[in-house]
């Protein structure tokens, strides 16, 4: 996992992407999603 994190940090630096900002944006988006358990499986029902 640490290797993946270091790779992403390096790649984001090369591409000029603010990785922290992108992670925060994605977390906000995920918080708005709605899930239901259908047939014993947690399923996304609304974006």
mmCIF file as Biopython writes it, N, C-alpha, C and O atoms, coordinates in Angstrom:
data_model
#
loop_
_atom_site.group_PDB
_atom_site.id
_atom_site.type_symbol
_atom_site.label_atom_id
_atom_site.label_alt_id
_atom_site.label_comp_id
_atom_site.label_asym_id
_atom_site.label_entity_id
_atom_site.label_seq_id
_atom_site.pdbx_PDB_ins_code
_atom_site.Cartn_x
_atom_site.Cartn_y
_atom_site.Cartn_z
_atom_site.occupancy
_atom_site.B_iso_or_equiv
_atom_site.auth_seq_id
_atom_site.auth_asym_id
_atom_site.pdbx_PDB_model_num
ATOM 1   N N  . UNK A ? 1  ? 0.825   -1.194  0.000   1.0 0.0 1  A 1 
ATOM 2   C CA . UNK A ? 1  ? 0.000   0.000   0.000   1.0 0.0 1  A 1 
ATOM 3   C C  . UNK A ? 1  ? 0.871   1.260   0.000   1.0 0.0 1  A 1 
ATOM 4   O O  . UNK A ? 1  ? 0.556   2.243   -0.672  1.0 0.0 1  A 1 
ATOM 5   N N  . UNK A ? 2  ? 1.946   1.219   0.746   1.0 0.0 2  A 1 
ATOM 6   C CA . UNK A ? 2  ? 2.824   2.387   0.798   1.0 0.0 2  A 1 
ATOM 7   C C  . UNK A ? 2  ? 3.416   2.683   -0.573  1.0 0.0 2  A 1 
ATOM 8   O O  . UNK A ? 2  ? 3.550   3.845   -0.954  1.0 0.0 2  A 1 
ATOM 9   N N  . UNK A ? 3  ? 3.775   1.629   -1.321  1.0 0.0 3  A 1 
ATOM 10  C CA . UNK A ? 3  ? 4.320   1.831   -2.666  1.0 0.0 3  A 1 
ATOM 11  C C  . UNK A ? 3  ? 3.305   2.512   -3.575  1.0 0.0 3  A 1 
ATOM 12  O O  . UNK A ? 3  ? 3.662   3.379   -4.372  1.0 0.0 3  A 1 
ATOM 13  N N  . UNK A ? 4  ? 2.038   2.118   -3.454  1.0 0.0 4  A 1 
ATOM 14  C CA . UNK A ? 4  ? 0.984   2.721   -4.266  1.0 0.0 4  A 1 
ATOM 15  C C  . UNK A ? 4  ? 0.826   4.192   -3.896  1.0 0.0 4  A 1 
ATOM 16  O O  . UNK A ? 4  ? 0.715   5.044   -4.777  1.0 0.0 4  A 1 
ATOM 17  N N  . UNK A ? 5  ? 0.817   4.493   -2.610  1.0 0.0 5  A 1 
ATOM 18  C CA . UNK A ? 5  ? 0.678   5.884   -2.160  1.0 0.0 5  A 1 
ATOM 19  C C  . UNK A ? 5  ? 1.838   6.736   -2.672  1.0 0.0 5  A 1 
ATOM 20  O O  . UNK A ? 5  ? 1.624   7.846   -3.159  1.0 0.0 5  A 1 
ATOM 21  N N  . UNK A ? 6  ? 3.051   6.230   -2.565  1.0 0.0 6  A 1 
ATOM 22  C CA . UNK A ? 6  ? 4.214   6.980   -3.043  1.0 0.0 6  A 1 
ATOM 23  C C  . UNK A ? 6  ? 4.165   7.186   -4.546  1.0 0.0 6  A 1 
ATOM 24  O O  . UNK A ? 6  ? 4.536   8.252   -5.038  1.0 0.0 6  A 1 
ATOM 25  N N  . UNK A ? 7  ? 3.713   6.179   -5.280  1.0 0.0 7  A 1 
ATOM 26  C CA . UNK A ? 7  ? 3.576   6.299   -6.731  1.0 0.0 7  A 1 
ATOM 27  C C  . UNK A ? 7  ? 2.561   7.392   -7.080  1.0 0.0 7  A 1 
ATOM 28  O O  . UNK A ? 7  ? 2.820   8.226   -7.948  1.0 0.0 7  A 1 
ATOM 29  N N  . UNK A ? 8  ? 1.403   7.387   -6.402  1.0 0.0 8  A 1 
ATOM 30  C CA . UNK A ? 8  ? 0.376   8.403   -6.669  1.0 0.0 8  A 1 
ATOM 31  C C  . UNK A ? 8  ? 0.859   9.808   -6.335  1.0 0.0 8  A 1 
ATOM 32  O O  . UNK A ? 8  ? 0.577   10.756  -7.067  1.0 0.0 8  A 1 
ATOM 33  N N  . UNK A ? 9  ? 1.581   9.940   -5.240  1.0 0.0 9  A 1 
ATOM 34  C CA . UNK A ? 9  ? 2.113   11.250  -4.862  1.0 0.0 9  A 1 
ATOM 35  C C  . UNK A ? 9  ? 3.085   11.746  -5.927  1.0 0.0 9  A 1 
ATOM 36  O O  . UNK A ? 9  ? 3.013   12.900  -6.350  1.0 0.0 9  A 1 
ATOM 37  N N  . UNK A ? 10 ? 3.990   10.878  -6.357  1.0 0.0 10 A 1 
ATOM 38  C CA . UNK A ? 10 ? 4.950   11.258  -7.395  1.0 0.0 10 A 1 
ATOM 39  C C  . UNK A ? 10 ? 4.280   11.593  -8.706  1.0 0.0 10 A 1 
ATOM 40  O O  . UNK A ? 10 ? 4.634   12.580  -9.350  1.0 0.0 10 A 1 
ATOM 41  N N  . UNK A ? 11 ? 3.318   10.788  -9.108  1.0 0.0 11 A 1 
ATOM 42  C CA . UNK A ? 11 ? 2.601   11.016  -10.359 1.0 0.0 11 A 1 
ATOM 43  C C  . UNK A ? 11 ? 1.822   12.328  -10.317 1.0 0.0 11 A 1 
ATOM 44  O O  . UNK A ? 11 ? 1.809   13.079  -11.293 1.0 0.0 11 A 1 
ATOM 45  N N  . UNK A ? 12 ? 1.178   12.601  -9.193  1.0 0.0 12 A 1 
ATOM 46  C CA . UNK A ? 12 ? 0.420   13.851  -9.084  1.0 0.0 12 A 1 
ATOM 47  C C  . UNK A ? 12 ? 1.348   15.064  -9.151  1.0 0.0 12 A 1 
ATOM 48  O O  . UNK A ? 12 ? 0.979   16.101  -9.701  1.0 0.0 12 A 1 
ATOM 49  N N  . UNK A ? 13 ? 2.548   14.933  -8.592  1.0 0.0 13 A 1 
ATOM 50  C CA . UNK A ? 13 ? 3.528   16.025  -8.683  1.0 0.0 13 A 1 
ATOM 51  C C  . UNK A ? 13 ? 3.928   16.266  -10.137 1.0 0.0 13 A 1 
ATOM 52  O O  . UNK A ? 13 ? 3.983   17.409  -10.590 1.0 0.0 13 A 1 
ATOM 53  N N  . UNK A ? 14 ? 4.206   15.190  -10.861 1.0 0.0 14 A 1 
ATOM 54  C CA . UNK A ? 14 ? 4.611   15.322  -12.267 1.0 0.0 14 A 1 
ATOM 55  C C  . UNK A ? 14 ? 3.514   15.943  -13.117 1.0 0.0 14 A 1 
ATOM 56  O O  . UNK A ? 14 ? 3.799   16.710  -14.037 1.0 0.0 14 A 1 
ATOM 57  N N  . UNK A ? 15 ? 2.263   15.619  -12.815 1.0 0.0 15 A 1 
ATOM 58  C CA . UNK A ? 15 ? 1.141   16.091  -13.621 1.0 0.0 15 A 1 
ATOM 59  C C  . UNK A ? 15 ? 0.563   17.419  -13.124 1.0 0.0 15 A 1 
ATOM 60  O O  . UNK A ? 15 ? -0.335  17.982  -13.751 1.0 0.0 15 A 1 
ATOM 61  N N  . UNK A ? 16 ? 1.076   17.913  -12.007 1.0 0.0 16 A 1 
ATOM 62  C CA . UNK A ? 16 ? 0.590   19.183  -11.469 1.0 0.0 16 A 1 
ATOM 63  C C  . UNK A ? 16 ? -0.799  19.086  -10.874 1.0 0.0 16 A 1 
ATOM 64  O O  . UNK A ? 16 ? -1.572  20.043  -10.915 1.0 0.0 16 A 1 
ATOM 65  N N  . UNK A ? 17 ? -1.115  17.919  -10.316 1.0 0.0 17 A 1 
ATOM 66  C CA . UNK A ? 17 ? -2.429  17.692  -9.721  1.0 0.0 17 A 1 
ATOM 67  C C  . UNK A ? 17 ? -2.313  17.784  -8.201  1.0 0.0 17 A 1 
ATOM 68  O O  . UNK A ? 17 ? -1.405  17.207  -7.602  1.0 0.0 17 A 1 
ATOM 69  N N  . UNK A ? 18 ? -3.232  18.509  -7.590  1.0 0.0 18 A 1 
ATOM 70  C CA . UNK A ? 18 ? -3.277  18.590  -6.136  1.0 0.0 18 A 1 
ATOM 71  C C  . UNK A ? 18 ? -4.010  17.353  -5.625  1.0 0.0 18 A 1 
ATOM 72  O O  . UNK A ? 18 ? -5.240  17.314  -5.606  1.0 0.0 18 A 1 
ATOM 73  N N  . UNK A ? 19 ? -3.251  16.352  -5.214  1.0 0.0 19 A 1 
ATOM 74  C CA . UNK A ? 19 ? -3.826  15.066  -4.820  1.0 0.0 19 A 1 
ATOM 75  C C  . UNK A ? 19 ? -4.746  15.202  -3.617  1.0 0.0 19 A 1 
ATOM 76  O O  . UNK A ? 19 ? -5.799  14.565  -3.576  1.0 0.0 19 A 1 
ATOM 77  N N  . UNK A ? 20 ? -4.376  16.012  -2.644  1.0 0.0 20 A 1 
ATOM 78  C CA . UNK A ? 20 ? -5.221  16.203  -1.461  1.0 0.0 20 A 1 
ATOM 79  C C  . UNK A ? 20 ? -6.583  16.778  -1.855  1.0 0.0 20 A 1 
ATOM 80  O O  . UNK A ? 20 ? -7.618  16.325  -1.367  1.0 0.0 20 A 1 
ATOM 81  N N  . UNK A ? 21 ? -6.577  17.763  -2.728  1.0 0.0 21 A 1 
ATOM 82  C CA . UNK A ? 21 ? -7.828  18.385  -3.174  1.0 0.0 21 A 1 
ATOM 83  C C  . UNK A ? 21 ? -8.699  17.372  -3.926  1.0 0.0 21 A 1 
ATOM 84  O O  . UNK A ? 21 ? -9.911  17.316  -3.721  1.0 0.0 21 A 1 
ATOM 85  N N  . UNK A ? 22 ? -8.079  16.580  -4.789  1.0 0.0 22 A 1 
ATOM 86  C CA . UNK A ? 22 ? -8.828  15.574  -5.548  1.0 0.0 22 A 1 
ATOM 87  C C  . UNK A ? 22 ? -9.432  14.517  -4.624  1.0 0.0 22 A 1 
ATOM 88  O O  . UNK A ? 22 ? -10.558 14.071  -4.846  1.0 0.0 22 A 1 
ATOM 89  N N  . UNK A ? 23 ? -8.699  14.121  -3.603  1.0 0.0 23 A 1 
ATOM 90  C CA . UNK A ? 23 ? -9.213  13.140  -2.634  1.0 0.0 23 A 1 
ATOM 91  C C  . UNK A ? 23 ? -10.395 13.729  -1.875  1.0 0.0 23 A 1 
ATOM 92  O O  . UNK A ? 23 ? -11.400 13.048  -1.674  1.0 0.0 23 A 1 
ATOM 93  N N  . UNK A ? 24 ? -10.288 14.971  -1.456  1.0 0.0 24 A 1 
ATOM 94  C CA . UNK A ? 24 ? -11.388 15.620  -0.721  1.0 0.0 24 A 1 
ATOM 95  C C  . UNK A ? 24 ? -12.630 15.738  -1.609  1.0 0.0 24 A 1 
ATOM 96  O O  . UNK A ? 24 ? -13.745 15.512  -1.139  1.0 0.0 24 A 1 
ATOM 97  N N  . UNK A ? 25 ? -12.449 16.087  -2.883  1.0 0.0 25 A 1 
ATOM 98  C CA . UNK A ? 25 ? -13.576 16.175  -3.820  1.0 0.0 25 A 1 
ATOM 99  C C  . UNK A ? 25 ? -14.261 14.824  -3.971  1.0 0.0 25 A 1 
ATOM 100 O O  . UNK A ? 25 ? -15.489 14.743  -3.985  1.0 0.0 25 A 1 
ATOM 101 N N  . UNK A ? 26 ? -13.472 13.771  -4.083  1.0 0.0 26 A 1 
ATOM 102 C CA . UNK A ? 26 ? -14.022 12.431  -4.245  1.0 0.0 26 A 1 
ATOM 103 C C  . UNK A ? 26 ? -14.770 11.990  -2.981  1.0 0.0 26 A 1 
ATOM 104 O O  . UNK A ? 26 ? -15.821 11.356  -3.074  1.0 0.0 26 A 1 
ATOM 105 N N  . UNK A ? 27 ? -14.241 12.316  -1.819  1.0 0.0 27 A 1 
ATOM 106 C CA . UNK A ? 27 ? -14.912 11.961  -0.566  1.0 0.0 27 A 1 
ATOM 107 C C  . UNK A ? 27 ? -16.252 12.672  -0.444  1.0 0.0 27 A 1 
ATOM 108 O O  . UNK A ? 27 ? -17.229 12.075  0.010   1.0 0.0 27 A 1 
ATOM 109 N N  . UNK A ? 28 ? -16.312 13.947  -0.845  1.0 0.0 28 A 1 
ATOM 110 C CA . UNK A ? 28 ? -17.574 14.696  -0.846  1.0 0.0 28 A 1 
ATOM 111 C C  . UNK A ? 28 ? -18.593 14.032  -1.766  1.0 0.0 28 A 1 
ATOM 112 O O  . UNK A ? 28 ? -19.758 13.867  -1.402  1.0 0.0 28 A 1 
ATOM 113 N N  . UNK A ? 29 ? -18.144 13.654  -2.956  1.0 0.0 29 A 1 
ATOM 114 C CA . UNK A ? 29 ? -19.027 12.996  -3.919  1.0 0.0 29 A 1 
ATOM 115 C C  . UNK A ? 29 ? -19.553 11.681  -3.356  1.0 0.0 29 A 1 
ATOM 116 O O  . UNK A ? 29 ? -20.742 11.385  -3.479  1.0 0.0 29 A 1 
ATOM 117 N N  . UNK A ? 30 ? -18.679 10.895  -2.743  1.0 0.0 30 A 1 
ATOM 118 C CA . UNK A ? 30 ? -19.082 9.608   -2.180  1.0 0.0 30 A 1 
ATOM 119 C C  . UNK A ? 30 ? -20.075 9.762   -1.033  1.0 0.0 30 A 1 
ATOM 120 O O  . UNK A ? 30 ? -20.961 8.922   -0.872  1.0 0.0 30 A 1 
ATOM 121 N N  . UNK A ? 31 ? -19.945 10.819  -0.234  1.0 0.0 31 A 1 
ATOM 122 C CA . UNK A ? 31 ? -20.847 11.051  0.891   1.0 0.0 31 A 1 
ATOM 123 C C  . UNK A ? 31 ? -22.277 11.304  0.435   1.0 0.0 31 A 1 
ATOM 124 O O  . UNK A ? 31 ? -23.220 11.058  1.187   1.0 0.0 31 A 1 
ATOM 125 N N  . UNK A ? 32 ? -22.446 11.790  -0.786  1.0 0.0 32 A 1 
ATOM 126 C CA . UNK A ? 32 ? -23.778 12.106  -1.309  1.0 0.0 32 A 1 
ATOM 127 C C  . UNK A ? 32 ? -24.483 10.888  -1.902  1.0 0.0 32 A 1 
ATOM 128 O O  . UNK A ? 32 ? -25.676 10.945  -2.198  1.0 0.0 32 A 1 
ATOM 129 N N  . UNK A ? 33 ? -23.761 9.804   -2.072  1.0 0.0 33 A 1 
ATOM 130 C CA . UNK A ? 33 ? -24.347 8.595   -2.656  1.0 0.0 33 A 1 
ATOM 131 C C  . UNK A ? 33 ? -25.264 7.905   -1.653  1.0 0.0 33 A 1 
ATOM 132 O O  . UNK A ? 33 ? -25.046 7.968   -0.443  1.0 0.0 33 A 1 
ATOM 133 N N  . UNK A ? 34 ? -26.278 7.255   -2.171  1.0 0.0 34 A 1 
ATOM 134 C CA . UNK A ? 34 ? -27.228 6.517   -1.346  1.0 0.0 34 A 1 
ATOM 135 C C  . UNK A ? 34 ? -27.063 5.024   -1.626  1.0 0.0 34 A 1 
ATOM 136 O O  . UNK A ? 34 ? -26.959 4.603   -2.778  1.0 0.0 34 A 1 
ATOM 137 N N  . UNK A ? 35 ? -27.043 4.243   -0.567  1.0 0.0 35 A 1 
ATOM 138 C CA . UNK A ? 35 ? -26.876 2.800   -0.686  1.0 0.0 35 A 1 
ATOM 139 C C  . UNK A ? 35 ? -28.023 2.087   0.012   1.0 0.0 35 A 1 
ATOM 140 O O  . UNK A ? 35 ? -28.570 2.587   0.995   1.0 0.0 35 A 1 
ATOM 141 N N  . UNK A ? 36 ? -28.383 0.923   -0.500  1.0 0.0 36 A 1 
ATOM 142 C CA . UNK A ? 36 ? -29.370 0.047   0.124   1.0 0.0 36 A 1 
ATOM 143 C C  . UNK A ? 36 ? -28.845 -1.377  0.072   1.0 0.0 36 A 1 
ATOM 144 O O  . UNK A ? 36 ? -28.093 -1.737  -0.834  1.0 0.0 36 A 1 
ATOM 145 N N  . UNK A ? 37 ? -29.241 -2.177  1.037   1.0 0.0 37 A 1 
ATOM 146 C CA . UNK A ? 37 ? -28.890 -3.581  0.999   1.0 0.0 37 A 1 
ATOM 147 C C  . UNK A ? 37 ? -29.964 -4.315  0.207   1.0 0.0 37 A 1 
ATOM 148 O O  . UNK A ? 37 ? -31.127 -4.364  0.609   1.0 0.0 37 A 1 
ATOM 149 N N  . UNK A ? 38 ? -29.559 -4.881  -0.918  1.0 0.0 38 A 1 
ATOM 150 C CA . UNK A ? 38 ? -30.470 -5.607  -1.801  1.0 0.0 38 A 1 
ATOM 151 C C  . UNK A ? 38 ? -29.948 -7.036  -1.918  1.0 0.0 38 A 1 
ATOM 152 O O  . UNK A ? 38 ? -28.827 -7.271  -2.369  1.0 0.0 38 A 1 
ATOM 153 N N  . UNK A ? 39 ? -30.787 -7.982  -1.503  1.0 0.0 39 A 1 
ATOM 154 C CA . UNK A ? 39 ? -30.392 -9.400  -1.512  1.0 0.0 39 A 1 
ATOM 155 C C  . UNK A ? 39 ? -29.076 -9.634  -0.767  1.0 0.0 39 A 1 
ATOM 156 O O  . UNK A ? 39 ? -28.252 -10.449 -1.182  1.0 0.0 39 A 1 
ATOM 157 N N  . UNK A ? 40 ? -28.894 -8.911  0.332   1.0 0.0 40 A 1 
ATOM 158 C CA . UNK A ? 40 ? -27.707 -9.083  1.165   1.0 0.0 40 A 1 
ATOM 159 C C  . UNK A ? 40 ? -26.462 -8.385  0.654   1.0 0.0 40 A 1 
ATOM 160 O O  . UNK A ? 40 ? -25.379 -8.576  1.207   1.0 0.0 40 A 1 
ATOM 161 N N  . UNK A ? 41 ? -26.594 -7.572  -0.400  1.0 0.0 41 A 1 
ATOM 162 C CA . UNK A ? 41 ? -25.442 -6.880  -0.979  1.0 0.0 41 A 1 
ATOM 163 C C  . UNK A ? 41 ? -25.681 -5.371  -0.917  1.0 0.0 41 A 1 
ATOM 164 O O  . UNK A ? 41 ? -26.719 -4.881  -1.361  1.0 0.0 41 A 1 
ATOM 165 N N  . UNK A ? 42 ? -24.713 -4.641  -0.362  1.0 0.0 42 A 1 
ATOM 166 C CA . UNK A ? 42 ? -24.810 -3.180  -0.322  1.0 0.0 42 A 1 
ATOM 167 C C  . UNK A ? 42 ? -24.659 -2.650  -1.736  1.0 0.0 42 A 1 
ATOM 168 O O  . UNK A ? 42 ? -23.636 -2.868  -2.385  1.0 0.0 42 A 1 
ATOM 169 N N  . UNK A ? 43 ? -25.696 -1.944  -2.215  1.0 0.0 43 A 1 
ATOM 170 C CA . UNK A ? 43 ? -25.768 -1.513  -3.604  1.0 0.0 43 A 1 
ATOM 171 C C  . UNK A ? 43 ? -26.034 -0.017  -3.681  1.0 0.0 43 A 1 
ATOM 172 O O  . UNK A ? 43 ? -26.877 0.516   -2.961  1.0 0.0 43 A 1 
ATOM 173 N N  . UNK A ? 44 ? -25.295 0.654   -4.572  1.0 0.0 44 A 1 
ATOM 174 C CA . UNK A ? 44 ? -25.525 2.084   -4.787  1.0 0.0 44 A 1 
ATOM 175 C C  . UNK A ? 44 ? -26.841 2.251   -5.536  1.0 0.0 44 A 1 
ATOM 176 O O  . UNK A ? 44 ? -27.048 1.634   -6.581  1.0 0.0 44 A 1 
ATOM 177 N N  . UNK A ? 45 ? -27.731 3.087   -5.001  1.0 0.0 45 A 1 
ATOM 178 C CA . UNK A ? 45 ? -29.027 3.284   -5.638  1.0 0.0 45 A 1 
ATOM 179 C C  . UNK A ? 45 ? -29.209 4.689   -6.168  1.0 0.0 45 A 1 
ATOM 180 O O  . UNK A ? 45 ? -30.102 4.930   -6.979  1.0 0.0 45 A 1 
ATOM 181 N N  . UNK A ? 46 ? -28.370 5.633   -5.723  1.0 0.0 46 A 1 
ATOM 182 C CA . UNK A ? 46 ? -28.495 7.014   -6.192  1.0 0.0 46 A 1 
ATOM 183 C C  . UNK A ? 46 ? -27.141 7.691   -6.107  1.0 0.0 46 A 1 
ATOM 184 O O  . UNK A ? 46 ? -26.417 7.534   -5.124  1.0 0.0 46 A 1 
ATOM 185 N N  . UNK A ? 47 ? -26.805 8.439   -7.133  1.0 0.0 47 A 1 
ATOM 186 C CA . UNK A ? 47 ? -25.547 9.177   -7.209  1.0 0.0 47 A 1 
ATOM 187 C C  . UNK A ? 47 ? -25.680 10.491  -6.496  1.0 0.0 47 A 1 
ATOM 188 O O  . UNK A ? 47 ? -24.724 11.266  -6.446  1.0 0.0 47 A 1 
#
